[in-house]
Amino acid sequence: MFCANCGGTLKFIGGHYVCDHCGSQYDTSAFYENIDAYICYIETDETGRRTKDAVLAQDIYRILEQAKINTFYARVSADRLAGSALEKACNAALLNAKTVLLLGTKKQHFEMLVGKYSAFYAGKVIIPVYTDMDAYDIPKDISAIQALDFNKVGASVDLIKSICNALGREQKLDYAALTKKSSARKKMVLWMFLSMLVAMALGFVVYCMAFLPDIPDIAESAETTQIITGTTQVISSTEENQENQYAEAIACVNSGDYMRAIELFIGLPGYKDSDKRLNVIYKQYAGYYQNKTAGAILRLQIWDENVAAIEFSVIDANGQHCKVNETFQLQGRSQKFEFSDSENNYGDVSLEFTNGGIIIDVKTNTTESDVSIGNISVDFLLEEKSDKPLVQIDAEMLLKWVRQKYTLQDIQRLGYEVEPLSIRVYKIKNTSIIFSTSNYDLLTYEPVSEEFVFVASGPVSIVLPGKIGFTNDPFVENEILYYPDTEIVPIGAEGDIFIISPTKTETHNVISEGSYVTFINREGAQEEYMSVALGGA
């Protein structure tokens, strides 16, 4: 985002956007007063995995933005925000949006959206968009509204026309660009349709060549019989070749030559269970990867019909984090697609499967920020893949957050996903690390422009692994106050109050394995402040 006064880059500080050049401040809601379309969807399922709805939302967002329709898509439009700031931005965008798109791939997801957003329907144009489900399963509250099946060819153009009609705007559509940006699934449908037409045309030519010259004598023509017999033999030969190719593909899978198996199965569309077996090969690559040398993390998701999504992130030499989120259709061992990253830089990605893992090549063509992935090639090993999120946090990193007063944005830029527990109390997703920020200077109690981390808690195995078995009395070391066998416990969802809950007992006075440690910036460990923080303990 850029400053309206000078064009400088805006940073989110203390609940506002602040220009790093002229210092102008903007409220978060100011950026969402002129929203043409708001995309409502379910981002993750009950297991925390990204849904097919989210893939659909990302595709639609790109299509609408390319058509110059100002669209709010939280994953991109408010990617720097969290907690109450994110909620405030979403509410502002939704209240001001002229059209609301309800996206879903399941009946349950539509029901959740209706329950959450029904209060905002008044005075707005609602457009339900669905895929991979029956339109009759859309809830009655919105079933009377004309729903759009986004699997149909031309759906993207229909959607743009519907929105433009609602906005009272004539839109000159770039059909070539829309076709290029349409989902890979629609491309596949069109390709299959064209292939069928070509096959029918070739069949008609063969028929004409075989039969038309001999139509007058077709009953007696031995040559025609030979041609028919020959054609039958060709068909039989083709089936035999397919069976041999299928058998070779299975043998390649069993021997671990997945790349050759992919090539063979792709050449057998619709033959036996070739399509299913191809998807099984792809899905074995789905999961979490890390290349510590390159400072890169990869998450690959793969659904049925070989639709895939990647989250690829890199931390540069200055500790700045940049991420790419893209979806695409798997069409062999190598995939190429365009990207726009978390810093609004643009470029091209090449993803290549190998028998031993995945190779990602990124070429950044246009930069809008000092933070960029740049041009990089990273390999990830299949044998090091994890089925669970990779969150690498060590004691040095945690203590750095507290000692150097990291902000929430600093932590997010390092690639960590943050879950708000209450105002100014957060948890690192998929971990037991909890931290709290302060919006006041710890010595002067004067307000500060940007909240910073001053206290955190985590497992002793991470924070103080060398102290297990030692006394659990509080101690100070390197400007950090440690409280072993304690942890942060937020109170309520609306306040910023928290306590540190001691677990020490008369019979338990040593640091035990499996316990937690709270550590505090020395400035925040003043006697009067700690008395409040510890709840008088």
C-alpha positions as CSV (number, residue, x, y, z in Angstrom):
1,M,0.0,0.0,0.0
2,F,1.2,3.5,-0.8
3,C,0.6,7.0,0.7
4,A,-2.0,9.1,-1.0
5,N,0.1,12.3,-0.2
6,C,3.6,11.4,-1.4
7,G,3.4,7.8,-2.7
8,G,5.7,6.4,0.0
9,T,5.4,2.9,1.4
10,L,2.9,2.4,4.2
11,K,3.7,0.3,7.3
12,F,1.2,-0.9,9.9
13,I,2.2,0.6,13.2
14,G,0.1,0.9,16.4
15,G,-3.2,0.1,14.6
16,H,-2.7,2.6,11.8
17,Y,-0.9,2.7,8.4
18,V,2.0,5.1,8.6
19,C,4.0,6.4,5.6
20,D,7.7,5.8,6.0
21,H,8.4,8.9,4.0
22,C,6.1,11.8,5.1
23,G,4.6,10.3,8.3
24,S,1.0,10.5,7.2
25,Q,-1.3,8.2,9.1
26,Y,-4.3,6.3,7.8
27,D,-7.0,4.3,9.6
28,T,-7.3,0.8,8.3
29,S,-10.9,1.3,7.2
30,A,-9.8,4.2,5.0
31,F,-8.5,1.7,2.4
32,Y,-11.7,-0.2,2.1
33,E,-14.3,2.5,1.4
34,N,-14.5,1.8,-2.3
35,I,-14.9,-1.9,-2.6
36,D,-16.7,-3.3,-5.7
37,A,-16.7,-6.9,-4.6
38,Y,-16.1,-8.7,-1.3
39,I,-15.2,-12.4,-1.5
40,C,-16.7,-14.5,1.3
41,Y,-15.4,-18.1,1.7
42,I,-14.0,-20.7,4.2
43,E,-10.2,-20.5,4.3
44,T,-9.4,-23.6,6.3
45,D,-11.2,-26.8,7.3
46,E,-11.4,-28.4,10.7
47,T,-7.9,-29.8,10.5
48,G,-6.4,-26.5,9.5
49,R,-5.8,-27.4,5.9
50,R,-6.6,-24.9,3.2
51,T,-9.9,-25.7,1.5
52,K,-10.8,-26.0,-2.2
53,D,-13.0,-22.9,-1.5
54,A,-9.8,-20.9,-0.8
55,V,-8.3,-22.0,-4.1
56,L,-11.4,-20.9,-5.9
57,A,-11.3,-17.6,-4.1
58,Q,-7.8,-16.9,-5.1
59,D,-8.6,-17.7,-8.8
60,I,-11.6,-15.4,-8.8
61,Y,-9.7,-12.6,-7.0
62,R,-7.1,-12.5,-9.8
63,I,-9.7,-12.6,-12.5
64,L,-11.6,-9.7,-11.0
65,E,-8.6,-7.6,-10.3
66,Q,-7.4,-8.0,-13.9
67,A,-10.8,-6.8,-15.0
68,K,-10.3,-3.6,-12.9
69,I,-12.9,-4.6,-10.3
70,N,-11.7,-3.4,-6.9
71,T,-12.0,-6.7,-4.9
72,F,-11.4,-7.4,-1.2
73,Y,-9.8,-10.8,-0.7
74,A,-8.5,-10.9,2.9
75,R,-5.6,-13.2,2.2
76,V,-4.1,-10.5,-0.1
77,S,-6.0,-7.3,0.7
78,A,-5.3,-7.4,4.4
79,D,-2.4,-9.9,4.6
80,R,-0.4,-7.7,7.0
81,L,-3.1,-7.5,9.6
82,A,-4.0,-9.8,12.5
83,G,-6.4,-9.8,15.4
84,S,-8.7,-6.9,15.9
85,A,-7.1,-4.9,13.1
86,L,-7.9,-7.6,10.6
87,E,-11.4,-7.9,11.9
88,K,-11.9,-4.1,11.6
89,A,-10.6,-4.1,8.1
90,C,-12.8,-7.0,7.0
91,N,-15.9,-5.4,8.5
92,A,-15.1,-2.0,6.8
93,A,-14.7,-3.7,3.5
94,L,-17.8,-5.8,3.8
95,L,-20.0,-2.9,4.9
96,N,-18.8,-0.7,2.0
97,A,-18.8,-3.5,-0.7
98,K,-21.4,-3.1,-3.4
99,T,-21.5,-6.8,-4.3
100,V,-20.8,-9.9,-2.1
101,L,-19.6,-13.1,-3.6
102,L,-20.4,-16.2,-1.5
103,L,-18.0,-19.0,-2.6
104,G,-18.4,-22.6,-1.7
105,T,-17.7,-26.2,-2.7
106,K,-19.8,-27.8,0.0
107,K,-23.3,-27.4,1.4
108,Q,-21.9,-27.0,4.9
109,H,-19.6,-24.2,3.9
110,F,-22.4,-22.2,2.3
111,E,-24.5,-22.7,5.5
112,M,-21.6,-21.3,7.5
113,L,-21.3,-18.3,5.2
114,V,-25.0,-17.5,5.4
115,G,-25.0,-17.7,9.1
116,K,-22.0,-15.4,9.4
117,Y,-22.8,-12.8,6.7
118,S,-26.6,-12.7,6.5
119,A,-26.7,-9.5,8.5
120,F,-24.7,-7.7,5.7
121,Y,-27.0,-8.7,2.8
122,A,-29.3,-5.6,3.0
123,G,-28.8,-3.3,0.1
124,K,-26.2,-5.5,-1.6
125,V,-26.1,-7.7,-4.6
126,I,-25.3,-11.3,-3.5
127,I,-23.8,-13.6,-6.0
128,P,-23.4,-17.3,-5.0
129,V,-20.5,-19.0,-6.8
130,Y,-20.0,-22.8,-6.5
131,T,-18.1,-25.7,-7.9
132,D,-18.1,-29.5,-7.4
133,M,-21.6,-29.5,-5.8
134,D,-25.3,-29.5,-6.6
135,A,-26.8,-26.1,-6.9
136,Y,-29.9,-27.5,-5.0
137,D,-27.7,-27.8,-1.9
138,I,-27.3,-24.1,-1.6
139,P,-29.2,-22.9,1.5
140,K,-32.7,-21.6,1.0
141,D,-31.8,-18.1,2.2
142,I,-29.9,-17.5,-1.0
143,S,-31.2,-20.3,-3.3
144,A,-33.5,-17.8,-5.0
145,I,-30.5,-15.9,-6.2
146,Q,-29.1,-17.0,-9.5
147,A,-26.0,-19.0,-8.6
148,L,-23.0,-19.4,-10.9
149,D,-21.3,-22.7,-11.6
150,F,-17.6,-21.7,-12.0
151,N,-16.8,-25.0,-13.6
152,K,-18.6,-24.0,-16.7
153,V,-16.7,-22.6,-19.7
154,G,-17.1,-18.9,-19.8
155,A,-18.0,-18.6,-16.1
156,S,-15.4,-15.9,-15.4
157,V,-16.8,-13.7,-18.1
158,D,-20.4,-14.2,-16.8
159,L,-19.2,-13.3,-13.3
160,I,-17.6,-10.1,-14.4
161,K,-20.7,-9.1,-16.4
162,S,-22.9,-9.8,-13.4
163,I,-20.8,-7.6,-11.1
164,C,-20.5,-4.8,-13.7
165,N,-24.2,-4.8,-14.2
166,A,-24.7,-4.5,-10.5
167,L,-22.3,-1.6,-10.4
168,G,-23.9,0.1,-13.4
169,R,-20.7,-0.1,-15.2
170,E,-19.9,-1.1,-18.8
171,Q,-16.9,-3.3,-19.0
172,K,-14.7,-3.9,-22.1
173,L,-13.4,-7.3,-21.4
174,D,-10.0,-8.6,-22.5
175,Y,-11.1,-12.1,-23.4
176,A,-7.7,-13.2,-24.3
177,A,-6.3,-12.2,-21.0
178,L,-9.2,-13.7,-19.1
179,T,-8.7,-17.0,-21.0
180,K,-5.0,-16.9,-20.0
181,K,-5.9,-16.3,-16.3
182,S,-8.8,-18.7,-16.1
183,S,-8.4,-21.7,-13.9
184,A,-6.4,-24.7,-15.2
185,R,-9.5,-26.9,-14.8
186,K,-11.4,-24.9,-17.4
187,K,-8.4,-25.1,-19.7
188,M,-8.4,-28.9,-19.3
189,V,-12.2,-29.1,-20.1
190,L,-11.7,-27.0,-23.2
191,W,-8.7,-29.1,-24.2
192,M,-10.7,-32.3,-23.8
193,F,-13.5,-30.9,-25.8
194,L,-11.2,-29.8,-28.7
195,S,-9.5,-33.2,-28.6
196,M,-12.8,-34.9,-28.9
197,L,-13.7,-32.8,-32.0
198,V,-10.3,-33.5,-33.6
199,A,-10.8,-37.3,-32.9
200,M,-14.3,-37.1,-34.5
201,A,-12.9,-35.3,-37.5
202,L,-10.1,-37.8,-38.0
203,G,-12.6,-40.7,-37.6
204,F,-14.8,-39.2,-40.3
205,V,-11.8,-38.8,-42.7
206,V,-10.8,-42.5,-42.1
207,Y,-14.4,-43.5,-42.7
208,C,-14.6,-41.6,-45.9
209,M,-11.2,-43.0,-47.1
210,A,-12.3,-46.6,-46.3
211,F,-15.8,-46.7,-47.5
212,L,-16.8,-43.9,-49.9
213,P,-14.9,-45.2,-52.9
214,D,-16.5,-48.6,-52.7
215,I,-20.1,-47.7,-51.8
216,P,-21.6,-49.0,-55.1
217,D,-20.1,-52.5,-54.5
218,I,-19.9,-52.6,-50.8
219,A,-21.8,-55.9,-50.5
220,E,-19.3,-57.7,-52.7
221,S,-16.1,-55.8,-52.1
222,A,-13.4,-58.0,-50.6
223,E,-11.1,-54.9,-50.4
224,T,-13.6,-53.3,-48.0
225,T,-13.7,-56.4,-45.9
226,Q,-9.9,-56.3,-45.7
227,I,-10.0,-52.6,-44.8
228,I,-12.5,-53.3,-42.0
229,T,-10.5,-56.3,-40.8
230,G,-7.3,-54.2,-40.9
231,T,-9.0,-51.4,-38.9
232,T,-10.0,-54.0,-36.3
233,Q,-6.5,-55.2,-36.1
234,V,-5.2,-51.6,-35.5
235,I,-7.7,-51.1,-32.7
236,S,-6.6,-54.3,-31.1
237,S,-3.0,-53.3,-31.5
238,T,-3.8,-49.9,-29.8
239,E,-5.4,-51.6,-26.8
240,E,-2.4,-53.9,-26.5
241,N,-0.1,-50.9,-26.5
242,Q,-2.1,-49.2,-23.8
243,E,-2.0,-52.3,-21.7
244,N,1.7,-52.6,-22.1
245,Q,2.1,-48.9,-21.3
246,Y,-0.1,-49.3,-18.2
247,A,1.9,-52.3,-17.0
248,E,5.2,-50.4,-17.5
249,A,3.8,-47.4,-15.5
250,I,2.9,-49.7,-12.5
251,A,6.4,-51.3,-12.7
252,C,8.0,-47.8,-12.6
253,V,6.0,-46.9,-9.5
254,N,7.1,-50.1,-7.8
255,S,10.7,-49.4,-8.6
256,G,10.5,-45.8,-7.5
257,D,10.8,-44.2,-11.0
258,Y,8.0,-41.8,-10.4
259,M,9.0,-39.5,-13.2
260,R,8.7,-42.1,-15.9
261,A,5.4,-43.3,-14.3
262,I,4.0,-39.8,-14.5
263,E,4.8,-39.6,-18.2
264,L,3.2,-43.0,-18.9
265,F,0.0,-42.4,-17.0
266,I,-0.4,-38.9,-18.6
267,G,-0.4,-40.8,-21.9
268,L,-3.3,-43.0,-20.7
269,P,-6.1,-40.5,-19.9
270,G,-9.3,-42.4,-18.9
271,Y,-7.7,-45.8,-19.3
272,K,-8.6,-48.1,-16.4
273,D,-7.5,-46.3,-13.2
274,S,-4.6,-44.4,-14.7
275,D,-6.0,-41.0,-13.7
276,K,-6.3,-42.1,-10.1
277,R,-2.9,-43.7,-10.0
278,L,-1.4,-40.5,-11.4
279,N,-3.0,-38.5,-8.6
280,V,-1.7,-40.9,-6.0
281,I,1.9,-40.3,-7.3
282,Y,1.4,-36.5,-7.0
283,K,-0.1,-36.7,-3.6
284,Q,3.0,-38.4,-2.1
285,Y,4.8,-35.1,-2.7
286,A,2.2,-33.1,-0.6
287,G,3.4,-31.9,2.7
288,Y,5.9,-29.5,4.3
289,Y,9.5,-29.0,3.3
290,Q,12.4,-27.0,4.5
291,N,15.8,-26.0,3.1
292,K,17.7,-24.4,5.9
293,T,20.7,-23.5,3.7
294,A,18.5,-21.4,1.5
295,G,16.2,-20.2,4.4
296,A,13.3,-21.5,2.4
297,I,10.1,-23.4,3.4
298,L,7.6,-25.0,1.1
299,R,4.1,-26.3,1.7
300,L,2.5,-28.2,-1.2
301,Q,-1.2,-29.2,-1.2
302,I,-2.7,-31.5,-3.8
303,W,-6.4,-32.3,-4.3
304,D,-8.3,-34.6,-6.6
305,E,-8.2,-33.8,-10.3
306,N,-4.5,-32.8,-9.8
307,V,-5.2,-29.3,-8.5
308,A,-2.3,-28.0,-6.4
309,A,-1.4,-25.1,-4.3
310,I,2.0,-24.0,-2.9
311,E,3.1,-21.7,-0.1
312,F,6.8,-20.9,-0.7
313,S,8.6,-18.5,1.6
314,V,12.2,-17.3,1.9
315,I,13.9,-15.3,4.6
316,D,16.7,-13.0,3.3
317,A,20.0,-12.1,4.8
318,N,18.3,-9.3,6.8
319,G,15.7,-11.6,8.3
320,Q,13.0,-10.3,6.1
321,H,10.3,-12.7,5.0
322,C,8.7,-13.0,1.6
323,K,6.0,-15.5,0.6
324,V,4.3,-16.8,-2.6
325,N,0.9,-18.4,-2.5
326,E,-0.3,-19.8,-5.8
327,T,-2.6,-22.5,-7.2
328,F,-2.1,-24.4,-10.5
329,Q,-3.0,-27.5,-12.4
330,L,-0.5,-30.4,-12.4
331,Q,0.3,-31.4,-16.0
332,G,3.4,-33.5,-15.8
333,R,6.6,-33.5,-13.9
334,S,7.2,-29.8,-14.6
335,Q,4.9,-26.9,-13.9
336,K,5.3,-23.2,-14.8
337,F,3.1,-20.3,-13.6
338,E,3.2,-16.6,-12.7
339,F,3.2,-15.3,-9.1
340,S,2.7,-12.2,-7.1
341,D,4.2,-12.4,-3.6
342,S,3.4,-11.0,-0.2
343,E,5.4,-7.8,-1.1
344,N,3.5,-7.2,-4.4
345,N,6.5,-8.4,-6.5
346,Y,5.8,-10.3,-9.7
347,G,7.6,-13.1,-11.6
348,D,7.6,-16.7,-12.8
349,V,7.8,-20.0,-10.9
350,S,8.9,-23.3,-12.2
351,L,8.2,-26.4,-10.0
352,E,9.8,-29.7,-11.1
353,F,9.2,-33.1,-9.5
354,T,12.1,-35.5,-9.3
355,N,12.3,-39.0,-7.9
356,G,14.0,-37.6,-4.8
357,G,12.0,-34.4,-4.2
358,I,11.0,-31.0,-5.6
359,I,13.0,-28.2,-7.3
360,I,11.6,-24.7,-7.1
361,D,13.0,-22.0,-9.5
362,V,11.8,-18.4,-8.9
363,K,12.5,-15.5,-11.2
364,T,11.3,-12.1,-10.0
365,N,10.6,-9.8,-12.9
366,T,9.1,-6.8,-11.2
367,T,9.9,-5.5,-7.7
368,E,7.7,-3.2,-5.7
369,S,9.5,-3.6,-2.4
370,D,13.1,-3.9,-1.0
371,V,12.0,-7.3,0.3
372,S,12.0,-9.9,-2.5
373,I,12.6,-13.5,-3.1
374,G,14.7,-12.4,-6.1
375,N,16.0,-15.1,-8.4
376,I,16.6,-18.4,-6.6
377,S,16.6,-22.2,-7.2
378,V,15.9,-24.4,-4.2
379,D,15.6,-28.2,-3.9
380,F,13.6,-30.0,-1.3
381,L,14.1,-33.6,-0.4
382,L,11.2,-36.0,-0.4
383,E,12.8,-38.0,2.5
384,E,12.8,-34.9,4.7
385,K,9.1,-34.1,4.0
386,S,6.9,-33.6,7.0
387,D,3.1,-34.1,7.2
388,K,3.0,-31.4,9.9
389,P,3.8,-27.7,9.7
390,L,7.5,-26.9,10.1
391,V,7.9,-24.3,12.8
392,Q,11.6,-23.9,13.7
393,I,12.0,-21.8,16.8
394,D,15.0,-22.0,19.1
395,A,16.0,-20.3,22.3
396,E,18.1,-17.7,20.5
397,M,15.2,-16.7,18.3
398,L,12.7,-16.4,21.2
399,L,15.1,-14.4,23.4
400,K,15.9,-12.1,20.5
401,W,12.2,-11.2,20.2
402,V,12.1,-10.1,23.9
403,R,15.5,-8.6,24.2
404,Q,15.3,-6.5,21.0
405,K,11.6,-5.7,21.3
406,Y,10.4,-7.3,18.1
407,T,7.0,-6.1,16.8
408,L,4.2,-8.3,15.7
409,Q,5.0,-7.4,12.1
410,D,8.6,-8.4,12.7
411,I,7.6,-11.9,13.8
412,Q,5.2,-12.3,10.9
413,R,7.8,-11.2,8.4
414,L,10.0,-14.0,9.7
415,G,7.3,-16.4,8.4
416,Y,5.6,-17.3,11.6
417,E,1.8,-17.5,11.6
418,V,0.3,-15.7,14.6
419,E,-3.0,-16.5,16.4
420,P,-4.5,-13.8,18.6
421,L,-5.7,-15.1,22.0
422,S,-6.8,-11.7,23.3
423,I,-5.7,-8.1,22.7
424,R,-1.9,-8.0,22.7
425,V,-1.6,-11.7,23.6
426,Y,-0.7,-14.1,20.8
427,K,0.3,-17.7,20.0
428,I,2.6,-19.0,17.3
429,K,0.4,-21.3,15.3
430,N,1.1,-25.0,15.7
431,T,3.3,-24.4,18.7
432,S,2.9,-23.8,22.5
433,I,4.8,-20.5,22.3
434,I,2.8,-17.6,23.7
435,F,3.9,-13.9,23.8
436,S,2.5,-10.6,24.8
437,T,3.1,-7.1,23.5
438,S,3.2,-3.7,25.2
439,N,2.0,-0.4,23.7
440,Y,3.8,1.6,26.5
441,D,7.5,2.2,27.2
442,L,8.4,-0.2,30.1
443,L,10.4,2.5,31.9
444,T,8.5,5.7,31.3
445,Y,5.1,4.3,30.7
446,E,4.7,6.7,27.8
447,P,2.8,5.4,24.7
448,V,4.8,4.0,21.9
449,S,4.1,4.2,18.2
450,E,4.5,0.4,17.6
451,E,3.7,-2.4,20.0
452,F,6.6,-4.7,20.9
453,V,7.2,-8.1,22.5
454,F,8.3,-7.9,26.2
455,V,7.3,-11.3,27.6
456,A,6.9,-14.8,26.2
457,S,6.6,-18.3,27.4
458,G,7.6,-21.7,25.9
459,P,8.6,-25.3,26.7
460,V,11.7,-25.6,28.8
461,S,13.1,-28.0,26.2
462,I,13.4,-25.0,23.9
463,V,14.1,-22.1,26.2
464,L,16.3,-23.7,28.9
465,P,17.2,-27.2,27.9
466,G,20.4,-27.0,29.9
467,K,18.6,-26.1,33.1
468,I,16.4,-29.2,33.5
469,G,16.9,-30.6,37.0
470,F,18.1,-27.3,38.4
471,T,16.2,-25.2,41.0
472,N,13.2,-23.5,39.5
473,D,13.7,-20.2,41.4
474,P,13.5,-17.0,39.2
475,F,16.9,-15.7,37.9
476,V,18.3,-13.0,35.7
477,E,20.7,-13.8,32.9
478,N,21.9,-11.6,30.0
479,E,19.2,-8.9,30.7
480,I,16.4,-11.5,30.7
481,L,14.3,-12.4,33.8
482,Y,13.4,-16.1,33.8
483,Y,10.5,-17.7,35.7
484,P,10.8,-21.5,35.3
485,D,7.7,-23.6,35.7
486,T,5.4,-20.8,34.7
487,E,3.5,-19.8,31.6
488,I,1.4,-17.0,30.2
489,V,-2.4,-17.4,30.6
490,P,-4.6,-14.8,28.8
491,I,-7.8,-13.7,30.6
492,G,-10.7,-13.0,28.4
493,A,-10.9,-12.2,24.7
494,E,-11.3,-8.5,24.9
495,G,-8.8,-7.3,27.5
496,D,-5.0,-7.2,27.6
497,I,-4.7,-8.6,31.0
498,F,-2.6,-11.7,31.5
499,I,-1.1,-13.6,34.4
500,I,1.9,-15.9,34.8
501,S,0.6,-19.1,36.5
502,P,3.3,-20.7,38.7
503,T,3.4,-24.5,38.9
504,K,6.0,-24.7,41.8
505,T,5.0,-26.8,44.8
506,E,6.7,-27.7,48.1
507,T,7.6,-31.1,46.7
508,H,8.5,-29.8,43.3
509,N,11.3,-27.3,43.3
510,V,13.4,-28.2,40.3
511,I,12.8,-27.5,36.6
512,S,11.1,-30.5,35.2
513,E,11.1,-31.8,31.7
514,G,7.9,-31.0,29.9
515,S,7.3,-27.8,32.0
516,Y,7.2,-24.2,30.7
517,V,9.3,-21.1,31.2
518,T,8.3,-17.5,31.1
519,F,11.0,-14.9,30.3
520,I,10.7,-11.1,30.4
521,N,12.6,-8.1,29.1
522,R,14.6,-6.7,32.0
523,E,13.0,-3.3,31.6
524,G,9.6,-5.0,32.1
525,A,10.8,-6.8,35.3
526,Q,10.6,-3.7,37.5
527,E,9.4,-4.6,41.0
528,E,6.1,-2.8,40.8
529,Y,5.3,-4.0,37.3
530,M,6.1,-7.6,38.2
531,S,3.8,-7.4,41.2
532,V,0.9,-6.7,38.8
533,A,2.0,-9.2,36.2
534,L,2.2,-12.0,38.7
535,G,-1.2,-11.2,40.1
536,G,0.4,-10.6,43.5
537,A,2.0,-14.0,43.6
